[in-house]
């Protein structure tokens, strides 16, 4: 081979190696350098996102890093021997323009993906946009239809941990009396919502304290905390015009009307209709729940006044007003009751107050307390024989669901693991032989 040919091939090989090394250096710089969002690019990333609102300063900082990355890339090029510096500078300029163009347009295109992959992602984006643009139809019911209690337990607690076994054992104990379960919407109103549902679905008479025509005047009579009642916090879109006192008056009148309507129902079908009209997550439902909160405040004011007079009060009052955040009705409203339904639910001592305010005994099955004396807790526990009994189920003292009693016509049936009823086999040996089914 001639010397000239050898030198020519060596130079060609050097140029190819340099281009390969330069492209690799460019990819590595892009892979490890932050882009305009402060987020590192990689070959596996699917898109370049725009700046976030979490830290607006990231955008300018990342832009500075990108500029320094380009400078370092140029310095690396100067350190590399190149027989064609003009061609190298032109390619570096094109690479820089390509990066800037992708960032300026906020493009979703990755620099190292094929056209087919990019096109497929664009099509997927259009399909996703079309799906999100379509109207979403959701079940607005805040209390679900009854479902098999044991089936619910098996579906929700499939694990074999100690807690899972304890909760399932608790459900089995509840299933001795109750056959079905209604799931209650899991927000900070759930304790009030579950209680109200049980009132409307099973109460047989309107309590005496709710029968008088002066019910709607109670908010005006709350002189000790009148200024706080004026600032009552209502859910979004619930309060429309008028003062807070006037709105609370309407809430109490609505509670009285709905309670009376439920009592007058002559069949379970009518009761179900009333509940379906109320528990749909609309304005009326939240007004009824706010009415329950007001009754709790009214009762707290009365009980605290009795304590100051050294009158006899329920034991839970000493716990309620022993807290640093609720030493009086005013602080109780500001620090606790005002936030129920928004940023927090009812605490245990407040469950006592709820039951006492409604003159209903809340019988709560606390599943995480299975096999202890606290498995069934009564709120309050001093009127179990003379006040109506409302049953609730909780797994953690935070969220409450509604158990449904077994109906007389269903006493001979149970549900299997799939939620279907399994009928008892006929008694007698011959009858059993006739009804054997071979699968």
Secondary structure, 3 states (H helix, E strand, C coil): CCHHHHHHHHHHHHHHHHHHHHHHHHHHHHHHCECCCCCECCCCCCCCCCCCCCCCHHHHHHHHHHHHHHHHHHHHHHHCCCCCHHHHHHHHHHHHHHHHHHHHCCCCCCCCCCHHHHHHHHHHHHHHHHHHHCCCCCCCCCECCCEEHHHHHHHHCCCCCHHHHHHHHHHHHHCCCEEEEECECCCCCHHHHHHHHHHHHHCCCCCHHHCCHHHHHHHHHCHHHHHHHCCCCCCCCCCCCCCHHHHHHHHHHHHHHHHHHHHCCCCHHHHHHHHHHHCCCCHHHHHHHHHHHHHHHHHHHHHHHHHHCCCCCCCHHHHHCCCCCCCCHHHHHHHCHHHECCCECCCHHHHHHHHHHHCEEEEEEEHHHCCCCCCEEEECCCCCCCCEEEEEEECCCCCEEEEEECCHHHCCEEECCCCCEEECCCCCHHHHHHCCCCC
